[in-house]
Amino acid sequence: MGICKNKVSQYIPTGTMEWREIELPCGSTGKDDERLMCDECTKQAKAMYPQGWRNTPGDTCKHGTYVGDAYGPDYICGHCEDAY
């Protein structure tokens, strides 16, 4: 899944009960280390990964096992491994 040119809004705290909206590129890392995705890319990712994900699309196999991503742990699902 490629990164598009859309912007994603995120709100950051600027003081007590005050927030400021910032726009970041789709696919960038948000303030809480989550991957920011626009609505279009989220819809595309949900179609490609119906099992969902923890941190980034594709980090959970079809059995729901966390298998990591390009930057995290690389755990292998026993069910997926047995299929090959």
mmCIF file as gemmi writes it, N, C-alpha and C atoms, coordinates in Angstrom:
data_model
loop_
_atom_site.group_PDB
_atom_site.id
_atom_site.type_symbol
_atom_site.label_atom_id
_atom_site.label_alt_id
_atom_site.label_comp_id
_atom_site.label_asym_id
_atom_site.label_entity_id
_atom_site.label_seq_id
_atom_site.pdbx_PDB_ins_code
_atom_site.Cartn_x
_atom_site.Cartn_y
_atom_site.Cartn_z
_atom_site.occupancy
_atom_site.B_iso_or_equiv
_atom_site.pdbx_formal_charge
_atom_site.auth_seq_id
_atom_site.auth_asym_id
_atom_site.pdbx_PDB_model_num
ATOM 1 N N . MET Axp A 1 ? 0.848 -1.176 0 1 0 ? 1 A 1
ATOM 2 C CA . MET Axp A 1 ? 0 0 0 1 0 ? 1 A 1
ATOM 3 C C . MET Axp A 1 ? 0.887 1.23 0 1 0 ? 1 A 1
ATOM 4 N N . GLY Axp A 2 ? 0.755 2.003 -1.009 1 0 ? 2 A 1
ATOM 5 C CA . GLY Axp A 2 ? 1.572 3.206 -1.127 1 0 ? 2 A 1
ATOM 6 C C . GLY Axp A 2 ? 1.023 4.357 -0.299 1 0 ? 2 A 1
ATOM 7 N N . ILE Axp A 3 ? 1.816 5.352 -0.171 1 0 ? 3 A 1
ATOM 8 C CA . ILE Axp A 3 ? 1.417 6.543 0.571 1 0 ? 3 A 1
ATOM 9 C C . ILE Axp A 3 ? 0.911 7.569 -0.43 1 0 ? 3 A 1
ATOM 10 N N . CYS Axp A 4 ? -0.235 8.148 -0.142 1 0 ? 4 A 1
ATOM 11 C CA . CYS Axp A 4 ? -0.807 9.135 -1.049 1 0 ? 4 A 1
ATOM 12 C C . CYS Axp A 4 ? -0.337 10.54 -0.663 1 0 ? 4 A 1
ATOM 13 N N . LYS Axp A 5 ? -0.871 11.521 -1.335 1 0 ? 5 A 1
ATOM 14 C CA . LYS Axp A 5 ? -0.476 12.909 -1.085 1 0 ? 5 A 1
ATOM 15 C C . LYS Axp A 5 ? -1.475 13.648 -0.198 1 0 ? 5 A 1
ATOM 16 N N . ASN Axp A 6 ? -2.453 12.916 0.363 1 0 ? 6 A 1
ATOM 17 C CA . ASN Axp A 6 ? -3.438 13.548 1.238 1 0 ? 6 A 1
ATOM 18 C C . ASN Axp A 6 ? -2.82 13.951 2.566 1 0 ? 6 A 1
ATOM 19 N N . LYS Axp A 7 ? -3.487 14.847 3.259 1 0 ? 7 A 1
ATOM 20 C CA . LYS Axp A 7 ? -3.063 15.292 4.593 1 0 ? 7 A 1
ATOM 21 C C . LYS Axp A 7 ? -4.014 14.71 5.631 1 0 ? 7 A 1
ATOM 22 N N . VAL Axp A 8 ? -3.489 14.464 6.82 1 0 ? 8 A 1
ATOM 23 C CA . VAL Axp A 8 ? -4.274 13.937 7.93 1 0 ? 8 A 1
ATOM 24 C C . VAL Axp A 8 ? -4.201 14.944 9.069 1 0 ? 8 A 1
ATOM 25 N N . SER Axp A 9 ? -5.355 15.292 9.626 1 0 ? 9 A 1
ATOM 26 C CA . SER Axp A 9 ? -5.392 16.238 10.748 1 0 ? 9 A 1
ATOM 27 C C . SER Axp A 9 ? -5.132 15.512 12.049 1 0 ? 9 A 1
ATOM 28 N N . GLN Axp A 10 ? -4.371 16.149 12.895 1 0 ? 10 A 1
ATOM 29 C CA . GLN Axp A 10 ? -4.115 15.627 14.232 1 0 ? 10 A 1
ATOM 30 C C . GLN Axp A 10 ? -4.106 16.802 15.182 1 0 ? 10 A 1
ATOM 31 N N . TYR Axp A 11 ? -4.617 16.571 16.382 1 0 ? 11 A 1
ATOM 32 C CA . TYR Axp A 11 ? -4.681 17.636 17.382 1 0 ? 11 A 1
ATOM 33 C C . TYR Axp A 11 ? -3.627 17.377 18.455 1 0 ? 11 A 1
ATOM 34 N N . ILE Axp A 12 ? -2.85 18.407 18.745 1 0 ? 12 A 1
ATOM 35 C CA . ILE Axp A 12 ? -1.807 18.289 19.767 1 0 ? 12 A 1
ATOM 36 C C . ILE Axp A 12 ? -2.111 19.283 20.885 1 0 ? 12 A 1
ATOM 37 N N . PRO Axp A 13 ? -1.813 18.895 22.124 1 0 ? 13 A 1
ATOM 38 C CA . PRO Axp A 13 ? -2.078 19.804 23.242 1 0 ? 13 A 1
ATOM 39 C C . PRO Axp A 13 ? -1.099 20.98 23.241 1 0 ? 13 A 1
ATOM 40 N N . THR Axp A 14 ? -1.627 22.155 23.505 1 0 ? 14 A 1
ATOM 41 C CA . THR Axp A 14 ? -0.778 23.346 23.57 1 0 ? 14 A 1
ATOM 42 C C . THR Axp A 14 ? -0.83 23.998 24.941 1 0 ? 14 A 1
ATOM 43 N N . GLY Axp A 15 ? -1.641 23.458 25.798 1 0 ? 15 A 1
ATOM 44 C CA . GLY Axp A 15 ? -1.785 24.013 27.141 1 0 ? 15 A 1
ATOM 45 C C . GLY Axp A 15 ? -2.959 23.342 27.824 1 0 ? 15 A 1
ATOM 46 N N . THR Axp A 16 ? -3.353 23.895 28.934 1 0 ? 16 A 1
ATOM 47 C CA . THR Axp A 16 ? -4.463 23.34 29.676 1 0 ? 16 A 1
ATOM 48 C C . THR Axp A 16 ? -5.754 23.518 28.88 1 0 ? 16 A 1
ATOM 49 N N . MET Axp A 17 ? -6.346 22.398 28.488 1 0 ? 17 A 1
ATOM 50 C CA . MET Axp A 17 ? -7.607 22.391 27.742 1 0 ? 17 A 1
ATOM 51 C C . MET Axp A 17 ? -7.52 23.13 26.408 1 0 ? 17 A 1
ATOM 52 N N . GLU Axp A 18 ? -6.338 23.251 25.856 1 0 ? 18 A 1
ATOM 53 C CA . GLU Axp A 18 ? -6.158 23.901 24.565 1 0 ? 18 A 1
ATOM 54 C C . GLU Axp A 18 ? -5.475 22.928 23.603 1 0 ? 18 A 1
ATOM 55 N N . TRP Axp A 19 ? -5.977 22.915 22.391 1 0 ? 19 A 1
ATOM 56 C CA . TRP Axp A 19 ? -5.448 22.021 21.379 1 0 ? 19 A 1
ATOM 57 C C . TRP Axp A 19 ? -5.211 22.785 20.092 1 0 ? 19 A 1
ATOM 58 N N . ARG Axp A 20 ? -4.235 22.325 19.332 1 0 ? 20 A 1
ATOM 59 C CA . ARG Axp A 20 ? -3.94 22.946 18.046 1 0 ? 20 A 1
ATOM 60 C C . ARG Axp A 20 ? -3.988 21.858 16.978 1 0 ? 20 A 1
ATOM 61 N N . GLU Axp A 21 ? -4.649 22.168 15.868 1 0 ? 21 A 1
ATOM 62 C CA . GLU Axp A 21 ? -4.732 21.215 14.766 1 0 ? 21 A 1
ATOM 63 C C . GLU Axp A 21 ? -3.505 21.368 13.867 1 0 ? 21 A 1
ATOM 64 N N . ILE Axp A 22 ? -2.887 20.236 13.562 1 0 ? 22 A 1
ATOM 65 C CA . ILE Axp A 22 ? -1.787 20.232 12.607 1 0 ? 22 A 1
ATOM 66 C C . ILE Axp A 22 ? -2.136 19.236 11.505 1 0 ? 22 A 1
ATOM 67 N N . GLU Axp A 23 ? -1.631 19.474 10.324 1 0 ? 23 A 1
ATOM 68 C CA . GLU Axp A 23 ? -1.842 18.559 9.206 1 0 ? 23 A 1
ATOM 69 C C . GLU Axp A 23 ? -0.517 17.904 8.852 1 0 ? 23 A 1
ATOM 70 N N . LEU Axp A 24 ? -0.548 16.589 8.792 1 0 ? 24 A 1
ATOM 71 C CA . LEU Axp A 24 ? 0.638 15.811 8.471 1 0 ? 24 A 1
ATOM 72 C C . LEU Axp A 24 ? 0.357 14.966 7.23 1 0 ? 24 A 1
ATOM 73 N N . PRO Axp A 25 ? 1.386 14.586 6.488 1 0 ? 25 A 1
ATOM 74 C CA . PRO Axp A 25 ? 1.177 13.756 5.302 1 0 ? 25 A 1
ATOM 75 C C . PRO Axp A 25 ? 0.657 12.365 5.673 1 0 ? 25 A 1
ATOM 76 N N . CYS Axp A 26 ? -0.185 11.821 4.827 1 0 ? 26 A 1
ATOM 77 C CA . CYS Axp A 26 ? -0.671 10.455 5.007 1 0 ? 26 A 1
ATOM 78 C C . CYS Axp A 26 ? 0.531 9.506 5.025 1 0 ? 26 A 1
ATOM 79 N N . GLY Axp A 27 ? 0.528 8.582 5.97 1 0 ? 27 A 1
ATOM 80 C CA . GLY Axp A 27 ? 1.619 7.614 6.093 1 0 ? 27 A 1
ATOM 81 C C . GLY Axp A 27 ? 2.703 8.025 7.069 1 0 ? 27 A 1
ATOM 82 N N . SER Axp A 28 ? 2.616 9.242 7.595 1 0 ? 28 A 1
ATOM 83 C CA . SER Axp A 28 ? 3.634 9.693 8.541 1 0 ? 28 A 1
ATOM 84 C C . SER Axp A 28 ? 3.313 9.18 9.947 1 0 ? 28 A 1
ATOM 85 N N . THR Axp A 29 ? 4.205 9.412 10.871 1 0 ? 29 A 1
ATOM 86 C CA . THR Axp A 29 ? 4.031 8.976 12.249 1 0 ? 29 A 1
ATOM 87 C C . THR Axp A 29 ? 3.397 10.091 13.061 1 0 ? 29 A 1
ATOM 88 N N . GLY Axp A 30 ? 2.361 9.736 13.813 1 0 ? 30 A 1
ATOM 89 C CA . GLY Axp A 30 ? 1.658 10.701 14.644 1 0 ? 30 A 1
ATOM 90 C C . GLY Axp A 30 ? 2.349 10.929 15.967 1 0 ? 30 A 1
ATOM 91 N N . LYS Axp A 31 ? 1.758 11.773 16.785 1 0 ? 31 A 1
ATOM 92 C CA . LYS Axp A 31 ? 2.37 12.165 18.061 1 0 ? 31 A 1
ATOM 93 C C . LYS Axp A 31 ? 2.473 11.005 19.048 1 0 ? 31 A 1
ATOM 94 N N . ASP Axp A 32 ? 1.655 9.975 18.884 1 0 ? 32 A 1
ATOM 95 C CA . ASP Axp A 32 ? 1.705 8.812 19.77 1 0 ? 32 A 1
ATOM 96 C C . ASP Axp A 32 ? 2.328 7.603 19.076 1 0 ? 32 A 1
ATOM 97 N N . ASP Axp A 33 ? 3.17 7.859 18.082 1 0 ? 33 A 1
ATOM 98 C CA . ASP Axp A 33 ? 3.888 6.827 17.323 1 0 ? 33 A 1
ATOM 99 C C . ASP Axp A 33 ? 2.978 5.906 16.52 1 0 ? 33 A 1
ATOM 100 N N . GLU Axp A 34 ? 1.764 6.368 16.206 1 0 ? 34 A 1
ATOM 101 C CA . GLU Axp A 34 ? 0.879 5.576 15.363 1 0 ? 34 A 1
ATOM 102 C C . GLU Axp A 34 ? 1.027 6.032 13.923 1 0 ? 34 A 1
ATOM 103 N N . ARG Axp A 35 ? 0.699 5.156 12.994 1 0 ? 35 A 1
ATOM 104 C CA . ARG Axp A 35 ? 0.77 5.513 11.58 1 0 ? 35 A 1
ATOM 105 C C . ARG Axp A 35 ? -0.497 6.265 11.209 1 0 ? 35 A 1
ATOM 106 N N . LEU Axp A 36 ? -0.333 7.452 10.671 1 0 ? 36 A 1
ATOM 107 C CA . LEU Axp A 36 ? -1.474 8.264 10.263 1 0 ? 36 A 1
ATOM 108 C C . LEU Axp A 36 ? -1.863 7.915 8.843 1 0 ? 36 A 1
ATOM 109 N N . MET Axp A 37 ? -3.164 7.666 8.634 1 0 ? 37 A 1
ATOM 110 C CA . MET Axp A 37 ? -3.651 7.348 7.299 1 0 ? 37 A 1
ATOM 111 C C . MET Axp A 37 ? -4.927 8.132 7.039 1 0 ? 37 A 1
ATOM 112 N N . CYS Axp A 38 ? -5.065 8.596 5.809 1 0 ? 38 A 1
ATOM 113 C CA . CYS Axp A 38 ? -6.279 9.31 5.408 1 0 ? 38 A 1
ATOM 114 C C . CYS Axp A 38 ? -7.417 8.292 5.256 1 0 ? 38 A 1
ATOM 115 N N . ASP Axp A 39 ? -8.624 8.789 5.071 1 0 ? 39 A 1
ATOM 116 C CA . ASP Axp A 39 ? -9.787 7.906 4.945 1 0 ? 39 A 1
ATOM 117 C C . ASP Axp A 39 ? -9.669 6.969 3.751 1 0 ? 39 A 1
ATOM 118 N N . GLU Axp A 40 ? -9.164 7.469 2.64 1 0 ? 40 A 1
ATOM 119 C CA . GLU Axp A 40 ? -9.021 6.637 1.435 1 0 ? 40 A 1
ATOM 120 C C . GLU Axp A 40 ? -8.046 5.48 1.676 1 0 ? 40 A 1
ATOM 121 N N . CYS Axp A 41 ? -6.903 5.77 2.273 1 0 ? 41 A 1
ATOM 122 C CA . CYS Axp A 41 ? -5.902 4.722 2.525 1 0 ? 41 A 1
ATOM 123 C C . CYS Axp A 41 ? -6.375 3.752 3.603 1 0 ? 41 A 1
ATOM 124 N N . THR Axp A 42 ? -7.123 4.248 4.591 1 0 ? 42 A 1
ATOM 125 C CA . THR Axp A 42 ? -7.678 3.37 5.617 1 0 ? 42 A 1
ATOM 126 C C . THR Axp A 42 ? -8.663 2.397 4.99 1 0 ? 42 A 1
ATOM 127 N N . LYS Axp A 43 ? -9.512 2.884 4.105 1 0 ? 43 A 1
ATOM 128 C CA . LYS Axp A 43 ? -10.479 2.027 3.421 1 0 ? 43 A 1
ATOM 129 C C . LYS Axp A 43 ? -9.75 0.969 2.585 1 0 ? 43 A 1
ATOM 130 N N . GLN Axp A 44 ? -8.701 1.379 1.882 1 0 ? 44 A 1
ATOM 131 C CA . GLN Axp A 44 ? -7.921 0.442 1.074 1 0 ? 44 A 1
ATOM 132 C C . GLN Axp A 44 ? -7.236 -0.599 1.965 1 0 ? 44 A 1
ATOM 133 N N . ALA Axp A 45 ? -6.68 -0.172 3.092 1 0 ? 45 A 1
ATOM 134 C CA . ALA Axp A 45 ? -5.997 -1.096 4.001 1 0 ? 45 A 1
ATOM 135 C C . ALA Axp A 45 ? -6.974 -2.095 4.62 1 0 ? 45 A 1
ATOM 136 N N . LYS Axp A 46 ? -8.176 -1.625 4.966 1 0 ? 46 A 1
ATOM 137 C CA . LYS Axp A 46 ? -9.173 -2.539 5.534 1 0 ? 46 A 1
ATOM 138 C C . LYS Axp A 46 ? -9.583 -3.607 4.526 1 0 ? 46 A 1
ATOM 139 N N . ALA Axp A 47 ? -9.619 -3.255 3.241 1 0 ? 47 A 1
ATOM 140 C CA . ALA Axp A 47 ? -9.935 -4.239 2.208 1 0 ? 47 A 1
ATOM 141 C C . ALA Axp A 47 ? -8.788 -5.231 2.032 1 0 ? 47 A 1
ATOM 142 N N . MET Axp A 48 ? -7.548 -4.748 2.116 1 0 ? 48 A 1
ATOM 143 C CA . MET Axp A 48 ? -6.377 -5.619 1.938 1 0 ? 48 A 1
ATOM 144 C C . MET Axp A 48 ? -6.09 -6.475 3.168 1 0 ? 48 A 1
ATOM 145 N N . TYR Axp A 49 ? -6.407 -5.953 4.355 1 0 ? 49 A 1
ATOM 146 C CA . TYR Axp A 49 ? -6.094 -6.638 5.609 1 0 ? 49 A 1
ATOM 147 C C . TYR Axp A 49 ? -7.353 -6.746 6.469 1 0 ? 49 A 1
ATOM 148 N N . PRO Axp A 50 ? -8.298 -7.61 6.091 1 0 ? 50 A 1
ATOM 149 C CA . PRO Axp A 50 ? -9.545 -7.713 6.855 1 0 ? 50 A 1
ATOM 150 C C . PRO Axp A 50 ? -9.335 -8.2 8.283 1 0 ? 50 A 1
ATOM 151 N N . GLN Axp A 51 ? -8.198 -8.82 8.573 1 0 ? 51 A 1
ATOM 152 C CA . GLN Axp A 51 ? -7.919 -9.286 9.919 1 0 ? 51 A 1
ATOM 153 C C . GLN Axp A 51 ? -7.546 -8.142 10.861 1 0 ? 51 A 1
ATOM 154 N N . GLY Axp A 52 ? -7.316 -6.955 10.3 1 0 ? 52 A 1
ATOM 155 C CA . GLY Axp A 52 ? -6.943 -5.794 11.113 1 0 ? 52 A 1
ATOM 156 C C . GLY Axp A 52 ? -5.444 -5.716 11.324 1 0 ? 52 A 1
ATOM 157 N N . TRP Axp A 53 ? -5.029 -4.826 12.184 1 0 ? 53 A 1
ATOM 158 C CA . TRP Axp A 53 ? -3.613 -4.641 12.476 1 0 ? 53 A 1
ATOM 159 C C . TRP Axp A 53 ? -3.464 -3.95 13.825 1 0 ? 53 A 1
ATOM 160 N N . ARG Axp A 54 ? -2.269 -4.081 14.398 1 0 ? 54 A 1
ATOM 161 C CA . ARG Axp A 54 ? -1.976 -3.42 15.681 1 0 ? 54 A 1
ATOM 162 C C . ARG Axp A 54 ? -1.384 -2.039 15.463 1 0 ? 54 A 1
ATOM 163 N N . ASN Axp A 55 ? -0.281 -1.983 14.738 1 0 ? 55 A 1
ATOM 164 C CA . ASN Axp A 55 ? 0.449 -0.728 14.577 1 0 ? 55 A 1
ATOM 165 C C . ASN Axp A 55 ? 0.443 -0.224 13.147 1 0 ? 55 A 1
ATOM 166 N N . THR Axp A 56 ? 0.581 -1.118 12.199 1 0 ? 56 A 1
ATOM 167 C CA . THR Axp A 56 ? 0.65 -0.729 10.793 1 0 ? 56 A 1
ATOM 168 C C . THR Axp A 56 ? 0.013 -1.833 9.954 1 0 ? 56 A 1
ATOM 169 N N . PRO Axp A 57 ? -0.661 -1.507 8.88 1 0 ? 57 A 1
ATOM 170 C CA . PRO Axp A 57 ? -1.298 -2.546 8.066 1 0 ? 57 A 1
ATOM 171 C C . PRO Axp A 57 ? -0.328 -3.648 7.666 1 0 ? 57 A 1
ATOM 172 N N . GLY Axp A 58 ? -0.77 -4.878 7.81 1 0 ? 58 A 1
ATOM 173 C CA . GLY Axp A 58 ? 0.045 -6.03 7.435 1 0 ? 58 A 1
ATOM 174 C C . GLY Axp A 58 ? 0.836 -6.627 8.579 1 0 ? 58 A 1
ATOM 175 N N . ASP Axp A 59 ? 0.718 -6.076 9.793 1 0 ? 59 A 1
ATOM 176 C CA . ASP Axp A 59 ? 1.503 -6.628 10.901 1 0 ? 59 A 1
ATOM 177 C C . ASP Axp A 59 ? 0.772 -7.75 11.639 1 0 ? 59 A 1
ATOM 178 N N . THR Axp A 60 ? -0.43 -8.098 11.202 1 0 ? 60 A 1
ATOM 179 C CA . THR Axp A 60 ? -1.185 -9.199 11.781 1 0 ? 60 A 1
ATOM 180 C C . THR Axp A 60 ? -1.554 -10.159 10.657 1 0 ? 60 A 1
ATOM 181 N N . CYS Axp A 61 ? -1.293 -11.459 10.856 1 0 ? 61 A 1
ATOM 182 C CA . CYS Axp A 61 ? -1.605 -12.428 9.813 1 0 ? 61 A 1
ATOM 183 C C . CYS Axp A 61 ? -3.1 -12.731 9.793 1 0 ? 61 A 1
ATOM 184 N N . LYS Axp A 62 ? -3.525 -13.579 8.857 1 0 ? 62 A 1
ATOM 185 C CA . LYS Axp A 62 ? -4.947 -13.885 8.729 1 0 ? 62 A 1
ATOM 186 C C . LYS Axp A 62 ? -5.494 -14.659 9.922 1 0 ? 62 A 1
ATOM 187 N N . HIS Axp A 63 ? -4.619 -15.205 10.768 1 0 ? 63 A 1
ATOM 188 C CA . HIS Axp A 63 ? -5.045 -15.902 11.973 1 0 ? 63 A 1
ATOM 189 C C . HIS Axp A 63 ? -5.108 -14.974 13.189 1 0 ? 63 A 1
ATOM 190 N N . GLY Axp A 64 ? -4.766 -13.703 12.988 1 0 ? 64 A 1
ATOM 191 C CA . GLY Axp A 64 ? -4.803 -12.74 14.076 1 0 ? 64 A 1
ATOM 192 C C . GLY Axp A 64 ? -3.524 -12.681 14.885 1 0 ? 64 A 1
ATOM 193 N N . THR Axp A 65 ? -2.467 -13.35 14.425 1 0 ? 65 A 1
ATOM 194 C CA . THR Axp A 65 ? -1.191 -13.356 15.132 1 0 ? 65 A 1
ATOM 195 C C . THR Axp A 65 ? -0.372 -12.145 14.739 1 0 ? 65 A 1
ATOM 196 N N . TYR Axp A 66 ? 0.152 -11.438 15.74 1 0 ? 66 A 1
ATOM 197 C CA . TYR Axp A 66 ? 1.021 -10.295 15.461 1 0 ? 66 A 1
ATOM 198 C C . TYR Axp A 66 ? 2.344 -10.821 14.912 1 0 ? 66 A 1
ATOM 199 N N . VAL Axp A 67 ? 2.698 -10.374 13.713 1 0 ? 67 A 1
ATOM 200 C CA . VAL Axp A 67 ? 3.929 -10.845 13.078 1 0 ? 67 A 1
ATOM 201 C C . VAL Axp A 67 ? 4.947 -9.739 12.887 1 0 ? 67 A 1
ATOM 202 N N . GLY Axp A 68 ? 4.667 -8.557 13.401 1 0 ? 68 A 1
ATOM 203 C CA . GLY Axp A 68 ? 5.597 -7.452 13.295 1 0 ? 68 A 1
ATOM 204 C C . GLY Axp A 68 ? 5.462 -6.726 11.975 1 0 ? 68 A 1
ATOM 205 N N . ASP Axp A 69 ? 6.319 -5.751 11.782 1 0 ? 69 A 1
ATOM 206 C CA . ASP Axp A 69 ? 6.324 -4.982 10.55 1 0 ? 69 A 1
ATOM 207 C C . ASP Axp A 69 ? 7.766 -4.725 10.15 1 0 ? 69 A 1
ATOM 208 N N . ALA Axp A 70 ? 7.968 -3.832 9.228 1 0 ? 70 A 1
ATOM 209 C CA . ALA Axp A 70 ? 9.316 -3.584 8.722 1 0 ? 70 A 1
ATOM 210 C C . ALA Axp A 70 ? 10.28 -3.105 9.801 1 0 ? 70 A 1
ATOM 211 N N . TYR Axp A 71 ? 9.762 -2.52 10.865 1 0 ? 71 A 1
ATOM 212 C CA . TYR Axp A 71 ? 10.634 -1.947 11.888 1 0 ? 71 A 1
ATOM 213 C C . TYR Axp A 71 ? 10.533 -2.641 13.234 1 0 ? 71 A 1
ATOM 214 N N . GLY Axp A 72 ? 9.608 -3.585 13.358 1 0 ? 72 A 1
ATOM 215 C CA . GLY Axp A 72 ? 9.4 -4.229 14.654 1 0 ? 72 A 1
ATOM 216 C C . GLY Axp A 72 ? 9.788 -5.689 14.635 1 0 ? 72 A 1
ATOM 217 N N . PRO Axp A 73 ? 9.351 -6.437 15.647 1 0 ? 73 A 1
ATOM 218 C CA . PRO Axp A 73 ? 9.676 -7.857 15.744 1 0 ? 73 A 1
ATOM 219 C C . PRO Axp A 73 ? 9.143 -8.637 14.547 1 0 ? 73 A 1
ATOM 220 N N . ASP Axp A 74 ? 9.776 -9.725 14.213 1 0 ? 74 A 1
ATOM 221 C CA . ASP Axp A 74 ? 9.333 -10.568 13.117 1 0 ? 74 A 1
ATOM 222 C C . ASP Axp A 74 ? 8.954 -11.931 13.689 1 0 ? 74 A 1
ATOM 223 N N . TYR Axp A 75 ? 7.763 -12.001 14.261 1 0 ? 75 A 1
ATOM 224 C CA . TYR Axp A 75 ? 7.257 -13.261 14.785 1 0 ? 75 A 1
ATOM 225 C C . TYR Axp A 75 ? 6.576 -13.995 13.637 1 0 ? 75 A 1
ATOM 226 N N . ILE Axp A 76 ? 6.654 -15.308 13.648 1 0 ? 76 A 1
ATOM 227 C CA . ILE Axp A 76 ? 6.061 -16.102 12.577 1 0 ? 76 A 1
ATOM 228 C C . ILE Axp A 76 ? 4.891 -16.879 13.15 1 0 ? 76 A 1
ATOM 229 N N . CYS Axp A 77 ? 3.776 -16.832 12.459 1 0 ? 77 A 1
ATOM 230 C CA . CYS Axp A 77 ? 2.587 -17.578 12.855 1 0 ? 77 A 1
ATOM 231 C C . CYS Axp A 77 ? 2.799 -19.048 12.501 1 0 ? 77 A 1
ATOM 232 N N . GLY Axp A 78 ? 2.591 -19.924 13.46 1 0 ? 78 A 1
ATOM 233 C CA . GLY Axp A 78 ? 2.754 -21.361 13.22 1 0 ? 78 A 1
ATOM 234 C C . GLY Axp A 78 ? 1.804 -21.882 12.17 1 0 ? 78 A 1
ATOM 235 N N . HIS Axp A 79 ? 0.564 -21.383 12.162 1 0 ? 79 A 1
ATOM 236 C CA . HIS Axp A 79 ? -0.411 -21.837 11.174 1 0 ? 79 A 1
ATOM 237 C C . HIS Axp A 79 ? 0.009 -21.419 9.763 1 0 ? 79 A 1
ATOM 238 N N . CYS Axp A 80 ? 0.476 -20.184 9.623 1 0 ? 80 A 1
ATOM 239 C CA . CYS Axp A 80 ? 0.932 -19.7 8.306 1 0 ? 80 A 1
ATOM 240 C C . CYS Axp A 80 ? 2.16 -20.482 7.846 1 0 ? 80 A 1
ATOM 241 N N . GLU Axp A 81 ? 3.075 -20.752 8.777 1 0 ? 81 A 1
ATOM 242 C CA . GLU Axp A 81 ? 4.303 -21.464 8.43 1 0 ? 81 A 1
ATOM 243 C C . GLU Axp A 81 ? 4.004 -22.896 7.996 1 0 ? 81 A 1
ATOM 244 N N . ASP Axp A 82 ? 3.041 -23.543 8.649 1 0 ? 82 A 1
ATOM 245 C CA . ASP Axp A 82 ? 2.683 -24.913 8.298 1 0 ? 82 A 1
ATOM 246 C C . ASP Axp A 82 ? 2.017 -25.02 6.936 1 0 ? 82 A 1
ATOM 247 N N . ALA Axp A 83 ? 1.45 -23.903 6.463 1 0 ? 83 A 1
ATOM 248 C CA . ALA Axp A 83 ? 0.757 -23.926 5.18 1 0 ? 83 A 1
ATOM 249 C C . ALA Axp A 83 ? 1.725 -23.994 3.997 1 0 ? 83 A 1
ATOM 250 N N . TYR Axp A 84 ? 3.002 -23.712 4.236 1 0 ? 84 A 1
ATOM 251 C CA . TYR Axp A 84 ? 3.973 -23.699 3.134 1 0 ? 84 A 1
ATOM 252 C C . TYR Axp A 84 ? 4.816 -24.917 3.109 1 0 ? 84 A 1
